[in-house]
Amino acid sequence: MLKGKTAVITGSGRGIGKAIALKLASLGANIVVNDIPSSAYADDTAEEIKKLGVEAICVKGDVRSKDDVDNLVKTALDTFGKIDIFVNNAGITRDGLILRMSEEDWDMVMDINLKGAFNCIKAVARPMMKNKGGAIINIASIVGVAGNAGQANYVASKAGLIGLTKTTAKEFAKKGIRCNAIAPGFITSDMTDKLSDEVKAQYFSAIPLNKFGTTEDIANAVAFLASDMSGYITGQVINVDGGFVM
């Protein structure tokens, strides 16, 4: 379904990003793995992807840095000649109530989760325009739709990412570039493993499908939005949350 395509996934050393990379690779796409310079997983992920019969490289860099993002895009183009799919997955949390949240924690989350996506979209837009099309997929969050106490920075960054998604879709639609967002609900991952059993139980009771999501659930949604099967879809937010918000 994606044979001959090139996909770049930020924050793909492990977790949801890795699941997305493996899924797109299984469908035939060549993969550019990206993670922070200190990542101990990104190189291994690229090697794992190669075993699926596609090409893969690892380009480390910080999405907050325009230079790092420019290098990511340039290296992908130098290696594969084009970028068909770009997934903005890199993100962090620094949770806390508003009255206790430091300026540093606010800025860091906003810079990585929102500014990072902006940097990537800006860098990849011209190559996609030259290639007469492409798919940009932003990994937002259901809390960016519904809000969540104790996560003002994260919620604001993900709500902003949804707005950025819609604006990107409108600006580049005539150039054949589609931009959509996925809003994961409670997905079992390294990030959610840190939550207490009490918090997990509260989330579980609010999910109509009576189960937590998996990284593969998100990867499957990305695969759909990356493929021609979603060719008439842009500017949309798909909730992958078991019915948590409806």
C-alpha positions as CSV (number, residue, x, y, z in Angstrom):
1,M,0.0,0.0,0.0
2,L,3.0,2.3,0.6
3,K,5.6,0.6,-1.5
4,G,8.2,3.1,-2.8
5,K,7.0,5.9,-0.4
6,T,9.3,7.6,2.1
7,A,8.1,8.4,5.6
8,V,9.8,10.5,8.3
9,I,8.6,10.0,11.9
10,T,9.8,12.2,14.7
11,G,10.2,10.7,18.1
12,S,10.3,7.2,16.6
13,G,13.0,5.6,18.7
14,R,10.4,3.8,20.8
15,G,6.7,3.9,21.9
16,I,4.0,5.2,19.6
17,G,6.6,6.6,17.1
18,K,8.3,3.2,16.8
19,A,5.0,1.4,16.3
20,I,4.1,3.9,13.5
21,A,7.5,3.4,11.9
22,L,7.2,-0.4,11.9
23,K,3.6,-0.2,10.6
24,L,4.5,2.0,7.7
25,A,7.5,-0.1,6.9
26,S,5.4,-3.3,6.9
27,L,3.3,-1.6,4.2
28,G,6.4,-1.0,2.1
29,A,7.5,2.5,3.0
30,N,11.2,3.4,3.5
31,I,11.6,5.0,6.9
32,V,13.6,7.8,8.4
33,V,13.7,7.3,12.2
34,N,14.2,10.5,14.2
35,D,14.7,11.0,17.9
36,I,16.7,13.2,20.3
37,P,20.5,13.0,20.2
38,S,20.7,11.1,23.5
39,S,18.3,8.4,22.4
40,A,19.6,4.9,23.1
41,Y,16.8,3.3,21.0
42,A,16.7,5.1,17.6
43,D,19.6,3.3,15.9
44,D,18.2,-0.1,17.0
45,T,14.8,0.8,15.7
46,A,16.2,1.6,12.3
47,E,18.0,-1.7,12.2
48,E,14.8,-3.5,13.2
49,I,12.9,-1.8,10.4
50,K,15.4,-3.0,7.8
51,K,14.5,-6.6,8.6
52,L,11.1,-5.9,7.1
53,G,12.7,-5.6,3.7
54,V,12.7,-1.8,3.3
55,E,15.4,0.8,3.7
56,A,15.8,2.8,6.9
57,I,18.1,5.4,8.3
58,C,18.3,7.1,11.7
59,V,18.8,10.9,11.9
60,K,19.0,12.2,15.4
61,G,18.1,15.8,16.3
62,D,16.0,18.1,18.4
63,V,12.8,19.2,16.8
64,R,13.1,22.5,18.7
65,S,16.1,23.3,16.6
66,K,15.5,24.7,13.1
67,D,19.0,23.6,12.1
68,D,18.3,20.0,13.3
69,V,15.0,19.8,11.5
70,D,16.5,21.2,8.3
71,N,19.2,18.5,8.6
72,L,16.6,15.9,9.1
73,V,14.7,16.8,6.0
74,K,17.9,17.3,3.9
75,T,19.3,13.9,4.9
76,A,16.0,12.2,4.1
77,L,15.9,13.9,0.7
78,D,19.6,13.1,0.0
79,T,19.0,9.5,0.8
80,F,15.6,8.8,-0.7
81,G,15.0,11.7,-3.1
82,K,11.6,12.6,-1.7
83,I,9.4,12.7,1.4
84,D,5.9,11.4,0.9
85,I,4.8,11.1,4.6
86,F,5.8,13.2,7.6
87,V,4.5,12.2,11.0
88,N,4.9,14.8,13.9
89,N,5.0,12.4,16.8
90,A,7.7,13.9,19.1
91,G,6.3,15.1,22.4
92,I,6.8,15.2,26.1
93,T,4.8,15.8,29.3
94,R,5.7,17.9,32.3
95,D,2.5,17.7,34.3
96,G,1.4,19.9,37.2
97,L,-1.4,22.2,38.3
98,I,-1.4,25.7,36.8
99,L,-0.6,27.3,40.2
100,R,2.5,25.1,40.6
101,M,3.7,24.9,37.0
102,S,7.0,26.5,36.3
103,E,7.7,28.7,33.3
104,E,10.4,26.3,32.3
105,D,8.0,23.3,32.2
106,W,5.5,25.3,30.2
107,D,8.1,26.5,27.7
108,M,9.7,23.0,27.2
109,V,6.4,21.3,26.5
110,M,5.2,24.0,24.1
111,D,8.6,24.1,22.3
112,I,8.8,20.4,21.7
113,N,5.1,19.5,21.1
114,L,4.0,22.6,19.1
115,K,7.0,24.6,17.9
116,G,8.7,21.3,16.9
117,A,5.8,20.4,14.7
118,F,5.8,23.9,13.2
119,N,9.5,23.6,12.4
120,C,9.0,20.2,10.7
121,I,5.9,21.3,8.7
122,K,7.8,24.4,7.5
123,A,10.8,22.4,6.5
124,V,9.0,19.6,4.6
125,A,6.4,21.7,2.9
126,R,8.5,22.9,-0.1
127,P,9.9,19.4,-0.9
128,M,6.4,18.1,-0.8
129,M,5.2,20.9,-3.0
130,K,8.0,20.0,-5.5
131,N,6.9,16.4,-5.3
132,K,3.3,17.6,-6.0
133,G,1.8,16.2,-2.9
134,G,2.3,14.5,0.5
135,A,0.7,13.6,3.7
136,I,1.4,15.3,7.1
137,I,0.1,13.6,10.1
138,N,0.2,15.2,13.6
139,I,-0.1,13.2,16.7
140,A,-2.2,15.3,19.0
141,S,-4.2,14.0,22.0
142,I,-7.7,13.6,23.2
143,V,-6.9,16.0,26.0
144,G,-6.3,18.7,23.4
145,V,-10.0,18.3,22.5
146,A,-11.5,17.9,26.0
147,G,-8.9,19.4,28.4
148,N,-7.5,17.8,31.4
149,A,-6.7,19.1,34.9
150,G,-3.0,19.1,35.8
151,Q,-1.8,19.2,32.2
152,A,-2.2,22.8,31.1
153,N,1.0,22.9,29.1
154,Y,0.4,19.6,27.4
155,V,-3.2,20.3,26.7
156,A,-2.4,23.7,25.2
157,S,0.3,22.3,23.0
158,K,-2.0,19.6,21.7
159,A,-4.9,22.0,21.2
160,G,-2.5,24.2,19.4
161,L,-1.4,21.3,17.2
162,I,-4.9,20.7,16.2
163,G,-5.3,24.3,15.1
164,L,-1.9,24.1,13.3
165,T,-3.2,21.0,11.5
166,K,-6.3,22.7,10.2
167,T,-4.4,25.8,9.1
168,T,-1.7,23.6,7.3
169,A,-4.5,21.7,5.6
170,K,-6.0,24.9,4.3
171,E,-2.8,26.5,3.2
172,F,-1.4,23.5,1.3
173,A,-4.5,21.7,0.0
174,K,-4.2,23.2,-3.5
175,K,-0.6,21.9,-3.6
176,G,-1.8,18.3,-3.1
177,I,-0.6,18.2,0.5
178,R,-3.0,16.7,3.1
179,C,-2.6,17.4,6.8
180,N,-4.6,15.5,9.5
181,A,-4.3,14.9,13.2
182,I,-4.8,11.8,15.3
183,A,-5.9,12.3,18.9
184,P,-5.0,9.3,21.0
185,G,-6.9,8.5,24.1
186,F,-5.4,6.4,26.9
187,I,-2.7,4.4,25.1
188,T,-0.6,1.9,27.0
189,S,3.0,3.2,26.7
190,D,6.0,4.3,28.7
191,M,4.3,7.6,29.3
192,T,1.1,6.1,30.7
193,D,3.0,3.4,32.7
194,K,4.1,6.2,35.0
195,L,0.5,6.9,36.1
196,S,-0.8,5.5,39.4
197,D,-3.3,2.6,39.4
198,E,-5.9,4.9,40.8
199,V,-5.6,7.3,37.8
200,K,-5.6,4.4,35.4
201,A,-8.8,3.0,36.9
202,Q,-10.5,6.4,36.6
203,Y,-9.6,6.5,32.9
204,F,-10.7,2.9,32.3
205,S,-14.1,3.5,33.8
206,A,-14.7,6.3,31.3
207,I,-13.8,4.3,28.2
208,P,-17.0,2.8,26.5
209,L,-15.0,0.0,24.8
210,N,-13.7,-1.1,28.3
211,K,-10.1,-1.3,27.3
212,F,-7.0,0.8,26.9
213,G,-5.6,1.4,23.5
214,T,-2.3,0.1,22.1
215,T,0.5,1.8,20.1
216,E,-0.7,-0.4,17.2
217,D,-4.1,1.2,17.3
218,I,-2.4,4.6,16.6
219,A,-0.1,3.2,14.0
220,N,-3.1,1.7,12.1
221,A,-4.8,5.1,12.0
222,V,-1.6,6.7,10.8
223,A,-1.3,4.1,8.0
224,F,-4.8,5.0,6.8
225,L,-4.1,8.7,6.7
226,A,-0.7,8.1,5.0
227,S,-2.3,6.1,2.2
228,D,-4.3,6.9,-0.8
229,M,-7.3,5.4,0.9
230,S,-7.7,8.7,2.7
231,G,-7.0,10.8,-0.4
232,Y,-10.1,13.0,0.1
233,I,-9.5,13.6,3.8
234,T,-7.7,16.7,5.1
235,G,-7.9,19.1,8.0
236,Q,-9.5,16.4,10.2
237,V,-8.9,15.1,13.7
238,I,-9.5,11.4,14.3
239,N,-10.1,10.4,17.9
240,V,-8.6,7.0,18.6
241,D,-9.8,6.7,22.2
242,G,-12.3,3.9,22.6
243,G,-15.1,6.3,22.7
244,F,-13.7,8.4,25.6
245,V,-14.8,11.6,23.9
246,M,-17.8,11.5,21.5
